[in-house]
Amino acid sequence: MSKTTNKYSPEVRERAVRLVLDNQGQYSSRWQAIMPISAKIGCSAHTLNEWVKKAEVDSGKRAGVPTDVADKMKALERENRELRQANEILRKASAYFAMAELDRRSK
């Protein structure tokens, strides 16, 4: 789990991304469009560029794993890890009780 907090609401992010995508034609490069917009909302240009790239992936305009799929994969990996831990605990408990049963029978 990330220890950072999201300083910007999803609405602010969406608006900033929309501003970049709508206004990038007025600039010679995307980066030049990002610079003034990032300054207006108070985030770094790199952060805004990452938001734009993620929005493009989510909309299918750029190759990559969409956010919803990544979130689902993360949840499944967490569940898988928890199940492996539970199985390991059950395996150890089973071995312990099997040994206890053998000790009881040998007496």
LUMTOR-451508 format. One record per residue: residue number from 1; z, x, y of N, C-alpha, C in turn. Coordinates in Angstrom, 3 decimals, m for minus. Each point is the difference from the previous one (the first is absolute). Layout:
// residues N
(site NUM; (Z; X; Y); (Z; X; Y); (Z; X; Y))
...
//
This chain:
// residues 107
(site 1; (0.000; 0.850; m1.180); (0.000; m0.850; 1.180); (0.000; 0.892; 1.238))
(site 2; (m0.764; m0.358; 0.964); (m0.102; 0.770; 1.233); (1.270; m0.128; 0.818))
(site 3; (0.409; 1.106; 0.596); (1.210; m0.022; 0.810); (m0.307; m0.204; 1.478))
(site 4; (m1.283; m0.088; 0.326); (m0.369; m0.242; 1.386); (m0.038; m1.491; 0.267))
(site 5; (0.190; m0.352; 1.248); (m0.082; m1.404; 0.364); (m1.313; m0.240; 0.732))
(site 6; (m0.517; m1.199; m0.133); (m1.230; m0.350; 0.703); (0.358; m0.421; 1.415))
(site 7; (m0.389; 0.835; 0.944); (0.325; m0.241; 1.404); (m0.878; m1.101; 0.594))
(site 8; (m1.173; m0.176; m0.583); (m0.969; m0.942; 0.569); (m0.184; m1.196; m0.931))
(site 9; (m0.021; m1.172; 0.578); (m0.178; m1.221; m0.789); (m1.435; m0.061; m0.532))
(site 10; (m0.212; m0.768; m1.054); (m1.364; m0.158; m0.523); (m0.966; m0.549; 1.055))
(site 11; (0.515; m0.845; 0.886); (m0.867; m0.564; 1.047); (m0.482; 1.094; 0.958))
(site 12; (0.892; 0.909; 0.365); (m0.369; 1.107; 0.903); (m1.016; 0.891; m0.689))
(site 13; (0.224; 0.287; m1.272); (m0.941; 0.835; m0.751); (m1.380; m0.647; m0.061))
(site 14; (m0.019; m1.293; m0.348); (m1.284; m0.710; m0.106); (m0.731; m0.017; 1.333))
(site 15; (0.743; m0.224; 1.072); (m0.622; m0.043; 1.331); (m0.565; 1.365; 0.370))
(site 16; (0.755; 1.066; m0.277); (m0.460; 1.348; 0.319); (m1.249; 0.350; m0.802))
(site 17; (m0.009; m0.349; m1.269); (m1.168; 0.267; m0.844); (m1.202; m0.777; 0.512))
(site 18; (0.227; m1.256; 0.339); (m1.089; m0.833; 0.526); (m0.557; 0.595; 1.294))
(site 19; (0.885; 0.487; 0.880); (m0.452; 0.626; 1.242); (m0.878; 1.219; m0.285))
(site 20; (0.414; 0.818; m0.952); (m0.797; 1.186; m0.333); (m1.363; m0.415; m0.538))
(site 21; (m0.002; m0.914; m0.961); (m1.269; m0.395; m0.613); (m0.925; m0.705; 0.985))
(site 22; (0.579; m0.792; 0.897); (m0.823; m0.711; 0.986); (m0.532; 0.921; 1.095))
(site 23; (0.745; 1.048; 0.336); (m0.369; 0.847; 1.135); (m0.585; 1.349; m0.371))
(site 24; (m0.113; 0.318; m1.277); (m0.480; 1.335; m0.351); (m1.460; 0.226; 0.397))
(site 25; (m0.764; m1.067; 0.184); (m1.386; 0.142; 0.442); (m0.112; 0.509; 1.435))
(site 26; (1.066; m0.157; 0.777); (m0.009; 0.459; 1.389); (0.307; 1.492; 0.119))
(site 27; (0.361; 0.627; m1.113); (0.367; 1.414; m0.006); (m0.958; 0.770; m0.901))
(site 28; (m0.038; 1.295; 0.186); (m0.916; 0.817; m0.805); (0.526; 0.234; m1.413))
(site 29; (1.292; m0.207; m0.209); (0.566; 0.141; m1.340); (1.177; m0.957; m0.156))
(site 30; (0.368; m0.243; m1.239); (1.149; m0.860; m0.259); (1.259; 0.622; 0.576))
(site 31; (0.129; 1.310; m0.142); (1.204; 0.682; 0.481); (0.185; m0.206; 1.499))
(site 32; (m1.083; 0.030; 0.757); (0.095; m0.216; 1.451); (0.407; m1.440; 0.305))
(site 33; (m0.327; m0.928; m0.864); (0.442; m1.387; 0.181); (1.472; m0.132; m0.358))
(site 34; (0.434; 0.751; m0.974); (1.387; m0.078; m0.465); (0.979; 0.573; 1.019))
(site 35; (m0.371; 1.075; 0.646); (0.923; 0.699; 0.908); (0.596; m0.917; 1.085))
(site 36; (m0.810; m0.694; 0.808); (0.613; m0.835; 1.049); (0.763; m1.211; m0.549))
(site 37; (m0.474; m0.554; m1.104); (0.678; m1.170; m0.575); (1.354; 0.398; m0.570))
(site 38; (0.055; 1.144; m0.670); (1.286; 0.461; m0.548); (0.984; 0.290; 1.125))
(site 39; (m0.493; 0.530; 1.091); (0.885; 0.284; 1.146); (0.557; m1.305; 0.579))
(site 40; (m0.817; m1.044; 0.019); (0.450; m1.288; 0.550); (1.097; m0.641; m0.848))
(site 41; (m0.126; 0.110; m1.324); (1.016; m0.647; m0.841); (1.161; 0.923; m0.320))
(site 42; (m0.141; 1.282; 0.304); (1.111; 0.925; m0.170); (0.117; 0.621; m1.376))
(site 43; (m1.098; 0.078; m0.736); (0.045; 0.689; m1.294); (m0.924; 1.202; 0.074))
(site 44; (0.079; 0.854; m1.013); (m0.883; 1.169; 0.006); (m1.414; m0.431; m0.388))
(site 45; (m0.959; 0.783; 0.444); (m1.394; m0.292; m0.326); (m0.218; 0.103; m1.510))
(site 46; (0.674; 0.936; m0.627); (m0.124; 0.156; m1.454); (0.474; m1.276; m0.716))
(site 47; (1.116; m0.555; 0.435); (0.541; m1.224; m0.597); (m0.986; m1.143; 0.138))
(site 48; (m0.537; m0.177; 1.185); (m0.966; m1.076; 0.219); (m1.251; 0.214; m0.842))
(site 49; (m0.441; 1.230; m0.120); (m1.163; 0.302; m0.841); (0.278; m0.379; m1.450))
(site 50; (1.200; 0.251; m0.492); (0.379; m0.386; m1.361); (m0.009; m1.521; m0.153))
(site 51; (0.490; m0.709; 1.000); (m0.024; m1.470; m0.031); (m1.431; m0.516; m0.093))
(site 52; (m0.895; 0.612; 0.774); (m1.409; m0.427; 0.011); (m0.627; 0.251; m1.366))
(site 53; (0.254; 1.180; m0.566); (m0.558; 0.311; m1.318); (0.529; m0.958; m1.062))
(site 54; (1.292; m0.312; 0.045); (0.600; m0.935; m0.963); (m0.614; m1.395; 0.157))
(site 55; (m0.230; m0.422; 1.233); (m0.620; m1.303; 0.236); (m1.420; m0.026; m0.558))
(site 56; (m0.714; 1.099; 0.121); (m1.354; 0.064; m0.549); (0.011; m0.048; m1.525))
(site 57; (0.956; 0.658; m0.621); (0.123; m0.055; m1.456); (0.323; m1.420; m0.440))
(site 58; (0.960; m0.629; 0.700); (0.400; m1.363; m0.358); (m1.138; m1.001; 0.157))
(site 59; (m0.882; 0.240; 0.958); (m1.114; m0.923; 0.225); (m1.223; 0.347; m0.850))
(site 60; (0.052; 1.125; m0.724); (m1.109; 0.386; m0.864); (m1.066; 0.831; 0.684))
(site 61; (0.209; 0.383; 1.254); (m0.987; 0.800; 0.728); (0.103; 1.486; m0.334))
(site 62; (1.074; 0.388; m0.650); (0.234; 1.396; m0.341); (0.532; 0.038; m1.428))
(site 63; (m0.381; 1.030; m0.732); (0.478; 0.145; m1.376); (1.488; 0.335; m0.003))
(site 64; (0.690; m0.501; m0.995); (1.421; 0.279; m0.135); (0.711; m1.159; m0.666))
(site 65; (1.301; 0.175; m0.191); (0.822; m1.027; m0.643); (0.581; m0.904; 1.082))
(site 66; (m0.317; m1.297; m0.035); (0.539; m0.933; 1.000); (1.525; m0.080; m0.075))
(site 67; (0.616; m0.374; 1.093); (1.454; m0.045; 0.116); (0.629; m0.899; m1.048))
(site 68; (m0.572; m1.186; m0.233); (0.606; m0.914; m0.973); (m0.024; 0.573; m1.410))
(site 69; (m1.076; 0.698; m0.354); (m0.091; 0.619; m1.319); (0.996; 1.162; m0.102))
(site 70; (0.111; 0.794; 1.060); (0.948; 1.117; 0.004); (1.429; m0.502; m0.122))
(site 71; (0.317; m1.085; 0.692); (1.347; m0.577; m0.084); (0.290; m0.507; m1.410))
(site 72; (m0.987; m0.639; m0.606); (0.183; m0.515; m1.356); (0.187; 1.148; m0.993))
(site 73; (m0.786; 1.057; 0.159); (0.132; 1.171; m0.869); (1.382; 0.635; 0.148))
(site 74; (0.469; 0.088; 1.213); (1.316; 0.581; 0.257); (1.099; m0.823; m0.670))
(site 75; (m0.104; m1.326; 0.089); (0.985; m0.884; m0.625); (m0.048; 0.133; m1.522))
(site 76; (m1.206; 0.086; m0.571); (m0.133; 0.143; m1.446); (0.533; 1.351; m0.478))
(site 77; (m0.237; 1.054; 0.779); (0.531; 1.318; m0.354); (1.525; m0.006; 0.037))
(site 78; (0.574; m0.679; 0.987); (1.460; m0.114; 0.093); (0.544; m0.747; m1.211))
(site 79; (m0.652; m1.122; m0.345); (0.440; m0.783; m1.156); (m0.118; 0.813; m1.282))
(site 80; (m1.085; 0.734; m0.145); (m0.207; 0.845; m1.168); (1.107; 1.048; m0.111))
(site 81; (0.353; 0.630; 1.103); (1.067; 1.001; 0.028); (1.338; m0.622; m0.416))
(site 82; (0.290; m1.188; 0.515); (1.252; m0.681; m0.341); (0.035; m0.376; m1.476))
(site 83; (m1.131; m0.441; m0.540); (m0.057; m0.357; m1.415); (0.164; 1.229; m0.889))
(site 84; (m0.584; 1.120; 0.398); (0.179; 1.243; m0.760); (1.471; 0.413; m0.012))
(site 85; (0.669; m0.136; 1.142); (1.427; 0.340; 0.066); (0.815; m0.929; m0.887))
(site 86; (m0.312; m1.285; 0.020); (0.709; m0.965; m0.843); (m0.228; 0.314; m1.478))
(site 87; (m1.230; 0.336; m0.363); (m0.295; 0.356; m1.387); (0.769; 1.239; m0.435))
(site 88; (0.091; 0.967; 0.875); (0.740; 1.227; m0.315); (1.483; m0.318; m0.213))
(site 89; (0.562; m0.840; 0.830); (1.412; m0.405; m0.156); (0.186; m0.725; m1.332))
(site 90; (m0.907; m0.912; m0.316); (0.096; m0.737; m1.267); (m0.162; 0.934; m1.204))
(site 91; (m0.891; 0.963; 0.098); (m0.208; 0.962; m1.079); (1.279; 0.799; m0.251))
(site 92; (0.633; 0.469; 1.084); (1.240; 0.774; m0.136); (1.135; m0.857; m0.541))
(site 93; (0.086; m1.246; 0.473); (1.046; m0.900; m0.487); (m0.206; m0.290; m1.479))
(site 94; (m1.234; m0.207; m0.398); (m0.309; m0.267; m1.399); (0.399; 1.187; m0.870))
(site 95; (m0.319; 1.204; 0.435); (0.372; 1.204; m0.750); (1.516; 0.132; m0.086))
(site 96; (0.692; m0.275; 1.071); (1.459; 0.087; 0.023); (0.609; m0.984; m0.994))
(site 97; (m0.463; m1.245; 0.027); (0.562; m0.999; m0.906); (m0.397; 0.262; m1.454))
(site 98; (m1.178; 0.560; m0.231); (m0.405; 0.358; m1.356); (0.919; 1.091; m0.550))
(site 99; (0.319; 0.989; 0.819); (0.917; 1.065; m0.412); (1.389; m0.570; m0.251))
(site 100; (0.444; m0.907; 0.849); (1.317; m0.616; m0.177); (0.041; m0.793; m1.306))
(site 101; (m1.064; m0.674; m0.343); (m0.069; m0.766; m1.249); (0.021; 0.934; m1.201))
(site 102; (m0.735; 1.121; 0.094); (0.022; 0.978; m1.096); (1.390; 0.596; m0.182))
(site 103; (0.682; 0.305; 1.121); (1.352; 0.552; m0.067); (0.946; m1.027; m0.632))
(site 104; (m0.153; m1.256; 0.322); (0.867; m1.043; m0.534); (m0.211; m0.166; m1.503))
(site 105; (m1.245; 0.097; m0.440); (m0.318; m0.169; m1.426); (0.487; 1.181; m0.838))
(site 106; (0.004; 1.189; 0.600); (0.400; 1.189; m0.772); (1.497; 0.111; m0.189))
(site 107; (0.766; m0.802; 0.675); (1.478; 0.072; m0.108); (0.532; m0.886; m1.065))
//
